[in-house]
Amino acid sequence: MSEELILPTLRWLPEANRWQPFRGLQPCDWPPEVEPQHLPRPTYTVGTRVYFEYVGPRPWEGIIQLIELPGGRYQPWEDVYELIARRYYRPEAIVYLIQARGHLRLVRAPRVVGLSTGSELRPLLEHGYEEF
């Protein structure tokens, strides 16, 4: 498939405080239709401990490892400007990669419910490592 029909994934670079487009693991050029000044800023930063909705009635707790705006393939008949507005310009489109309970979880921004107020030992206690 032609690269013109694939929008890159945008990753938040915390050290530069800006978004960077990626194709796979390699940085790439910005699509000409994207206006970086219209991109939303993440509410939370990498390394922040947060609560999020995942499975079950109680929120899970984890640490944000990566922040992305997913790209992906699109069809030639789709309006690129509308697609970019839907995928990139909405704060709800932000995806947080959160490490929780020993695994990485992809969590959309609306499912992150707030900052964690718990201790650093809580993840160890959840896994049954009280004897250490």
N, C-alpha and C positions, 0 to 999 in steps of 0.2 A: 504494500500500500504506500502511496506517495506521502512524503513527510508533510506536504501542504495540508493534508487532511487529518493531521494529528496535532492537537494542542499540547504543548509541554506542561508538565507538572510544575507548579511554582512552589518552591521551598523557602521558608522564612530563615534567613541567616541572622542569628541573634547577634553575632559580633559586628555585622554591618548594619543591623537594624533595617533590613529591607528584604524584598522578595527577589529570588533568582530563579529563572526558568531552567528546568532540567529535562533532558531526554534520557531516561534510564538513570544512570549514575553520573552522566556527563553534563556539565553546564552547557547551555546553548544560547542562541540569540533570542531576543524578544520577538514574538510575532508582531508584524507591523500594525495589526489592528488593536493591540493591547495598549492601554494608557496606564502606565505604572502608578501615576498619581491618584487614580481612582480605585486602586486595590485597597481592601479593608486591612486594618491593622489587627493582629491577634490580641485578644483580651488577656491571655495568659502567655507566659514566656517559657522557654525551654528550661527544665530543671525545677519548675514549680510543682508542688504537691497539690493535687486537686481531688475533689469528689466528682464522680460521674455516674450516670445511669447506664447500667449494662444488663445484667441478668438478676432477677429477683427484686424483692420489694425495697431493699436497702441500697443506698449508693455505694459504689466501689471507690477505693482510694488508690491513687497511683501518681507517678511522676511523669511529666511531659518530656518526651525524648526528641520529638520532631514535630514541626507544624507545616502543613501543606495545603495548597489549593489544587485539587486533582484536575488534570487535563484529560486527554483521551482522544479517541477517534471520533470523527463526525462524517456525515454524508455530504456529497457535493451539493445537494439541493438545500441543505440547511443554511439559514442565515447566520454567518459567522459572527456578526456583531451581537445578535441576540444570544447566541451560544456563549460568547465570551462574557456577556453581562450576567448570564445565569450561572456560569461556572466560576468566574473570577471576582466579580464585583459585589457579590452578596456576602455579608459576614457569616451567614448560616452555612456557606459552602466550605468554610475552613474545617480541616480535619486535623485532629491532634493524635499523634501516635503516643500512647500512654503505656508505660510499663506498670503492670499491676498483677499481683499474685503470681509472679514468676513468668509472665508472658507479656508480649506487646499487643495492644488493642488499638484498633482504629476507631476513633470516637468523633462524631460530628460535633461542631461547636455548640448547638443547642442542648446537647446531652451532658455537657459539662456544667455541673450545678454550683460550683464554687470552690474557693480555696479550702484546703484541708487545715484543720486546727489540731490534728492529732500529732502524736510523737513520732519520732523516727523508728521506734521499736515496734509500732503497731503491725507493719507487714510481717515482721518476724514472728510475732505472737499469733497472727492469723494462720501461719503455716505450722504451728505446733513446735516451734523451736525454743520453748520456755526453758528447757534444761540447760541451754548454753550459757 
